[in-house]
């Protein structure tokens, strides 16, 4: 029984370590691209076909120009999910590992705002 739990934990840790790994659009296979949040099989196939047909992507603008349906917003999201072009994240995109930090900062801000607001009690109904 313990062996199964140990194997499961090791598998989970390995899976989580690859979840934040960078995936280069010029080197990744379809499985790696499909593993990114925001990319499905059709778009992964389109990226690979374009790369095979016309060579590697030079930079993010080249990637956006050549892959139909990938605009500025989508490419920023993909970069935040871990996609890179020649090992470079899109300028201005937040790294996926920064997301939990930003999320906790936002939660702290909301908590502080909630403490500042006076609490109102519901009106009591007359008897």
ABEGO torsion letter per residue (X at the ends): XAAAAAAAAAAAAAAAAAAABBBBAAABBAAAAAABBGBBAAAAAAAAAAAAAAEBBABAAAAAAABBGBBAAAAAAAAAAGBBBGGBBBBGBBBAAAAAAAAAAAAAAAAAAAAABBBBBBBBBBX
